[in-house]
Amino acid sequence: MGKNDGHQNEYEIIEVLNKKKIDKLPNHFKKWIQKLFQVDKGTLYVNKLNNEQKADIVLKVGEANKYISIKSGNSNSFHSEQINTFIPFLREIGISESTLKTIVFFHYGDNTLDGSGPTRFTSNDLRKTHSKWFKLASDELSQDNIMKHVIERFITKGRYKANFTIDGIYHGTKDDGFFLPTKLIYQILLRKKHVWKNGTINFKMLSYQPGSRNLWGIPGSEQKRNNSEIKWRSFKKDALNEIKFSK
């Protein structure tokens, strides 16, 4: 599901939920909304939030507000920002300069730290020649004290201090889906054995990638080279497993 489809999905969900009686909702919404608000009945009001928020919608019952992120499909993208703000954030939370240089080296993929190299390499090329560097970086990035900051910025709150912290993630459509509370997000991503091993840069189960290396130098895509992206490729599987075993 692409970006535009994602927004369409959000509006379809809003239409199903807004101004509806909670006890009359489809089960794939009713059960978790009742648990979230700790009420069985009441009228639900739903509004779309701006793109700076990690929450896509706010649910309101009476005076209580709950902030929900919406995802769909597979290999979900959770965060994107310019590398010139991404690296300072990591430095601020204590990441070493050697690991920061490794991230930038991987990001540009042209054997430079500023994107000026004449030849650009794929992630597959880079993992063949620099996997030891990437493992050392990923080990540091996956420490619990680092991950707590990372989860907040990438998943639960975002870049801005005034943002709302999400109460959980709804994954699905208006017809079917599941809800993962924020508490379980932390449980999954802080679990010791949960480490994504793909030979490149990872924050435990979260994988790092550039918006584009623009391997062929296409002018209209060059600006994407400065984007940093975070994906949780196994989100659906991890979430469903956590929900199953937390009951």
C-alpha positions in Angstrom: 0.0 0.0 0.0 1.6 3.2 -1.1 1.6 6.7 0.5 -1.6 7.9 -1.2 -3.3 4.6 -0.5 -2.2 4.9 3.1 -4.0 8.2 3.5 -7.1 6.8 1.8 -7.1 3.9 4.2 -7.0 6.4 7.1 -10.0 8.3 5.8 -11.9 5.1 5.3 -11.3 4.1 8.9 -12.3 7.5 10.1 -15.6 7.2 8.2 -16.3 3.8 9.8 -15.5 5.0 13.4 -16.5 8.7 13.6 -19.7 9.5 15.5 -20.5 5.8 16.0 -21.6 3.9 19.1 -18.7 1.9 20.5 -20.8 -1.2 21.2 -22.1 -1.2 17.6 -18.7 -1.2 16.0 -17.3 -4.2 14.1 -15.4 -6.6 16.5 -12.0 -5.8 15.0 -12.5 -2.2 16.3 -14.8 -2.6 19.2 -12.8 -4.9 21.4 -9.6 -2.8 21.5 -11.4 0.5 21.6 -13.4 -0.6 24.6 -10.3 -1.8 26.3 -8.4 1.4 25.5 -11.0 3.7 26.9 -12.1 1.2 29.6 -15.8 1.7 28.6 -18.3 -0.6 27.0 -20.6 2.1 25.5 -20.4 5.7 24.4 -20.1 7.7 21.2 -16.7 7.8 19.5 -15.4 10.9 17.7 -12.4 10.7 15.3 -10.2 13.3 13.7 -7.2 13.2 11.4 -3.9 14.7 12.7 -1.2 16.5 10.8 1.8 14.7 9.2 4.3 15.9 11.9 2.6 13.6 14.4 3.3 9.9 14.7 -0.4 9.5 15.5 -2.5 9.6 12.4 -5.9 10.0 14.2 -7.2 11.0 17.6 -10.1 9.1 19.1 -12.3 10.8 21.7 -14.9 9.4 24.1 -16.3 12.0 26.5 -13.2 14.0 27.7 -10.7 11.2 27.0 -8.4 11.4 24.0 -6.4 8.5 22.6 -3.8 8.9 19.8 -3.5 6.1 17.2 -0.9 5.4 14.4 -2.3 3.5 11.4 -0.3 1.0 9.4 -1.2 -1.4 6.6 0.5 -3.9 4.3 4.0 -5.3 4.9 7.5 -4.0 5.4 6.2 -0.9 7.1 8.0 2.4 7.0 7.9 4.1 10.4 10.1 7.2 10.1 11.8 9.6 7.6 13.9 12.7 8.1 16.9 14.5 6.6 20.3 13.0 7.5 21.4 16.5 8.6 19.0 16.2 11.6 19.2 12.4 12.0 22.9 12.3 12.7 22.8 15.2 15.3 19.9 13.3 17.1 22.0 10.2 17.3 25.0 12.2 18.6 22.9 13.8 21.2 21.8 10.5 22.7 25.4 9.3 22.9 26.2 7.4 19.7 30.0 7.3 19.0 31.6 9.3 16.2 32.8 6.0 14.6 29.3 4.6 14.4 28.0 7.9 13.1 30.6 7.9 10.3 29.6 4.3 9.5 26.0 5.3 9.1 26.9 8.2 6.8 29.2 5.9 4.8 26.4 3.4 4.4 23.9 6.1 3.7 25.7 7.6 0.7 27.2 4.4 -0.5 29.9 6.0 -2.6 32.9 5.6 -0.4 32.6 9.1 1.0 31.0 10.9 4.0 29.5 13.7 1.9 27.9 12.0 -1.1 30.5 13.3 -3.6 31.9 9.9 -4.8 31.7 9.2 -8.5 30.5 5.6 -8.1 27.4 4.6 -6.0 27.0 1.1 -4.6 23.9 -0.9 -3.6 23.3 -2.1 0.0 24.1 -5.6 -1.3 27.4 -4.4 -2.6 28.2 -2.7 0.7 27.3 -5.6 2.9 29.7 -7.8 1.0 32.7 -5.5 1.8 31.9 -3.7 5.0 29.6 -6.1 7.0 32.0 -6.0 10.1 31.7 -2.2 10.2 27.9 -2.4 10.0 27.7 -5.1 12.7 29.7 -3.0 15.1 27.5 0.0 14.4 24.3 -2.1 14.8 25.5 -3.5 18.1 25.9 0.0 19.5 22.6 1.3 18.1 20.8 -1.7 19.6 21.6 -1.0 23.2 18.6 -0.6 25.4 19.4 2.9 26.6 19.7 4.0 22.9 16.6 2.0 21.8 14.4 3.8 24.3 15.2 7.2 22.7 15.0 5.6 19.2 11.5 4.1 19.8 10.2 7.5 20.9 11.5 9.4 17.9 10.9 6.8 15.2 7.6 5.2 16.4 5.7 6.6 19.4 6.2 10.4 19.3 8.4 11.8 16.6 10.9 14.7 16.3 8.9 17.4 18.0 8.5 17.8 21.8 5.0 19.0 21.4 3.8 15.9 19.6 1.4 13.5 21.2 2.7 10.1 22.3 0.7 7.4 20.6 -1.4 4.9 22.6 -0.8 2.2 20.0 -0.8 1.1 16.4 -3.8 -0.1 14.4 -2.6 -2.3 11.6 -5.2 -3.0 8.9 -8.1 -1.5 7.0 -11.7 -0.7 7.7 -12.6 -4.3 7.2 -10.0 -6.1 9.2 -7.0 -5.5 11.5 -5.5 -5.6 14.9 -4.3 -3.2 17.6 -0.8 -3.1 19.3 -0.7 -1.0 22.5 2.4 1.2 23.0 3.5 -0.9 25.9 3.9 -4.0 23.6 5.9 -1.9 21.1 8.5 -1.4 23.8 8.4 -5.1 24.9 9.1 -6.3 21.3 11.8 -3.8 20.5 13.6 -4.1 23.8 13.6 -7.9 23.9 17.2 -9.2 23.9 16.8 -11.8 21.2 14.9 -9.5 18.8 17.7 -8.3 16.4 17.2 -7.9 12.7 20.3 -9.4 10.9 20.5 -8.3 7.3 24.2 -7.3 7.2 23.6 -3.6 7.1 22.6 -0.9 9.7 19.9 -1.9 12.3 18.4 -0.7 15.5 17.5 -4.2 16.7 14.4 -5.0 14.6 14.4 -1.6 12.9 16.4 -1.3 9.7 18.0 1.9 8.4 18.2 2.9 4.7 18.7 6.0 2.6 15.6 7.4 0.8 17.5 6.6 -2.4 21.1 6.3 -3.4 20.0 7.4 -6.9 22.4 4.9 -8.5 22.0 6.3 -12.0 22.0 10.0 -11.0 18.5 10.8 -12.1 18.1 14.5 -11.5 14.5 14.3 -10.1 15.5 11.7 -7.5 18.8 13.3 -6.3 17.1 15.1 -3.4 16.0 11.7 -1.9 19.7 10.9 -1.2 19.5 13.1 1.9 16.5 11.3 3.4 17.0 8.8 6.2 14.4 6.1 6.5 13.5 3.5 9.2 11.6 0.4 8.4 10.2 -2.3 10.7 10.1 -5.1 8.0 8.7 -7.8 10.3 6.2 -5.6 12.1 3.0 -7.5 11.4 4.5 -10.9 12.3 6.2 -9.5 15.5 3.1 -7.7 16.6 0.7 -10.6 16.1 3.1 -12.9 18.0 3.4 -10.4 20.9 -0.4 -10.0 21.1 -0.9 -13.8 21.1 1.6 -14.4 23.9 0.7 -11.4 26.0 -2.9 -12.6 26.6 
